[in-house]
């Protein structure tokens, strides 16, 4: 039982430790983070009507590390893409919304690590 509580506390801490990237999709605005800082990008995702979001393979993996994705059904449907700033630099994170094999939407987020 103690193990379950510990896992829940760690999960809650990790969720709170990542700040959300606060800018519009594909706006071109640069969001700045410090090395070691965690951040997340949250997008609406309704599994009953829409496609699913996935991360593109275009960002510089030396600058930004993709940590994981978490789907939330309790808020009408959304997904968090969690990242960690690794080294100084600038990169673009591309997220794609697809249904079956068709890409329905593509958004790009500009990230700079200081």
C-alpha positions as CSV (number, residue, x, y, z in Angstrom):
1,X,0.0,0.0,0.0
2,X,2.9,2.4,0.8
3,X,4.3,1.7,-2.6
4,X,1.1,2.8,-4.3
5,X,1.1,6.1,-2.3
6,X,4.7,6.7,-3.2
7,X,4.0,6.2,-6.9
8,X,1.0,8.5,-6.7
9,X,3.1,11.2,-4.9
10,X,5.9,10.9,-7.5
11,X,3.4,11.1,-10.4
12,X,1.8,14.2,-8.9
13,X,5.1,15.9,-8.3
14,X,6.2,15.2,-11.9
15,X,2.9,16.6,-13.2
16,X,3.3,19.7,-11.1
17,X,7.0,20.1,-12.0
18,X,6.4,20.7,-15.7
19,X,5.3,24.1,-16.7
20,X,3.0,24.4,-19.6
21,X,4.4,26.1,-22.7
22,X,2.2,29.2,-22.8
23,X,1.9,30.2,-26.5
24,X,-0.3,29.7,-29.4
25,X,0.2,26.8,-31.8
26,X,2.3,27.7,-34.8
27,X,2.5,31.3,-33.8
28,X,6.2,31.4,-34.2
29,X,6.6,32.9,-30.7
30,X,9.7,31.6,-29.0
31,X,9.2,30.1,-25.5
32,X,12.4,30.1,-23.4
33,X,13.5,27.6,-20.8
34,X,16.6,27.0,-18.8
35,X,18.7,23.8,-19.0
36,X,17.2,21.1,-16.9
37,X,13.8,22.7,-16.8
38,X,10.7,20.5,-17.6
39,X,7.8,21.8,-19.7
40,X,4.7,20.5,-21.4
41,X,2.5,21.3,-24.4
42,X,-1.2,20.5,-23.9
43,X,-3.5,20.0,-26.8
44,X,-7.2,19.1,-27.0
45,X,-7.7,15.5,-28.1
46,X,-11.2,13.9,-28.3
47,X,-10.8,10.2,-29.1
48,X,-14.5,9.9,-30.0
49,X,-14.5,12.5,-32.8
50,X,-11.0,13.6,-33.6
51,X,-7.7,12.0,-34.5
52,X,-4.8,11.5,-32.1
53,X,-1.8,13.8,-31.6
54,X,1.7,12.4,-32.0
55,X,5.2,14.0,-31.9
56,X,7.0,14.6,-35.1
57,X,10.6,13.6,-35.5
58,X,11.9,17.0,-36.4
59,X,13.1,18.5,-33.1
60,X,16.8,18.6,-32.0
61,X,17.0,15.7,-29.5
62,X,20.3,17.1,-28.1
63,X,18.5,20.3,-27.2
64,X,15.1,19.0,-26.0
65,X,14.3,15.5,-24.6
66,X,10.8,14.1,-25.2
67,X,9.9,12.5,-21.8
68,X,6.4,11.1,-22.3
69,X,2.7,11.8,-23.2
70,X,-0.2,11.7,-20.9
71,X,-3.9,11.6,-22.0
72,X,-6.5,13.2,-19.8
73,X,-10.1,12.1,-20.3
74,X,-11.6,14.0,-17.3
75,X,-11.3,17.4,-19.0
76,X,-13.2,16.6,-22.2
77,X,-10.0,15.1,-23.7
78,X,-6.5,16.5,-23.9
79,X,-3.0,15.3,-24.1
80,X,0.2,16.6,-22.4
81,X,3.5,16.2,-24.3
82,X,6.2,16.4,-21.6
83,X,9.8,17.5,-22.4
84,X,13.0,18.4,-20.6
85,X,15.5,21.1,-21.7
86,X,18.9,19.4,-22.2
87,X,21.4,21.9,-23.7
88,X,21.6,25.4,-25.0
89,X,20.0,25.9,-28.4
90,X,16.9,26.5,-30.4
91,X,14.6,23.9,-32.0
92,X,11.0,23.5,-33.2
93,X,8.7,20.8,-31.8
94,X,6.2,19.6,-34.4
95,X,3.0,17.8,-33.3
96,X,0.8,16.0,-35.8
97,X,-2.9,15.2,-35.5
98,X,-3.8,12.1,-37.5
99,X,-6.7,9.8,-38.1
100,X,-5.8,6.5,-39.6
101,X,-3.0,7.3,-42.1
102,X,-4.1,10.8,-42.8
103,X,-2.5,13.9,-41.2
104,X,-5.3,16.3,-40.4
105,X,-3.4,19.0,-38.6
106,X,0.3,20.0,-37.9
107,X,1.4,22.5,-35.3
108,X,4.9,23.7,-34.6
109,X,6.2,25.1,-31.3
110,X,9.5,27.1,-31.2
111,X,11.6,26.4,-28.1
112,X,14.9,28.1,-27.0
113,X,17.0,26.7,-24.2
114,X,19.2,29.3,-22.4
